[in-house]
Amino acid sequence: MIDDLFAQARADHVPPPDDLVARVLADAARVQAGRAAAKPPVRQGLWARMLDAIGGWPSVGGLATAGLVGLWVGVAPPDEVEDFAAPYLGDAVHVNILFADWDLVAGEFVDG
């Protein structure tokens, strides 16, 4: 039954009224004339497009702040963070990343 309905719809071709076609073509000509008179869009560079994509300078400031805070908490965590994480992570492991045993003058590790 549905195939018959589709076949009938394909067979019935009613052309649009002439005044509708004239209005559509007049509107298209108006839009084309407006576009021809407009200036071409200014192309932005890659960095400007990326900046727009993330929300502009306020977002960059927030991302920079969050990144620096994350780095700071990762390098020198407060005691509360270490106490909170110890039961979940097990024994604490301390790694010296600042080379406290490195002698800058001699350029070698110092014993003890």
Secondary structure in CASP SS format (residue, H / E / C, confidence):
PFRMAT SS
TARGET T0000
AUTHOR 0000-0000-0000
METHOD secondary structure of the structure
MODEL  1
M C 1.00
I H 1.00
D H 1.00
D H 1.00
L H 1.00
F H 1.00
A H 1.00
Q H 1.00
A H 1.00
R H 1.00
A H 1.00
D C 1.00
H C 1.00
V C 1.00
P C 1.00
P C 1.00
P C 1.00
D H 1.00
D H 1.00
L H 1.00
V H 1.00
A H 1.00
R H 1.00
V H 1.00
L H 1.00
A H 1.00
D H 1.00
A H 1.00
A H 1.00
R H 1.00
V H 1.00
Q H 1.00
A H 1.00
G H 1.00
R H 1.00
A H 1.00
A H 1.00
A C 1.00
K C 1.00
P C 1.00
P C 1.00
V C 1.00
R C 1.00
Q C 1.00
G C 1.00
L H 1.00
W H 1.00
A H 1.00
R H 1.00
M H 1.00
L H 1.00
D H 1.00
A H 1.00
I H 1.00
G C 1.00
G C 1.00
W H 1.00
P H 1.00
S H 1.00
V H 1.00
G H 1.00
G H 1.00
L H 1.00
A H 1.00
T H 1.00
A H 1.00
G H 1.00
L H 1.00
V H 1.00
G H 1.00
L H 1.00
W H 1.00
V H 1.00
G H 1.00
V H 1.00
A C 1.00
P C 1.00
P C 1.00
D H 1.00
E H 1.00
V H 1.00
E H 1.00
D H 1.00
F H 1.00
A H 1.00
A H 1.00
P H 1.00
Y H 1.00
L H 1.00
G C 1.00
D C 1.00
A C 1.00
V C 1.00
H C 1.00
V C 1.00
N C 1.00
I C 1.00
L C 1.00
F C 1.00
A C 1.00
D C 1.00
W E 1.00
D E 1.00
L C 1.00
V C 1.00
A C 1.00
G C 1.00
E E 1.00
F E 1.00
V C 1.00
D C 1.00
G C 1.00
END
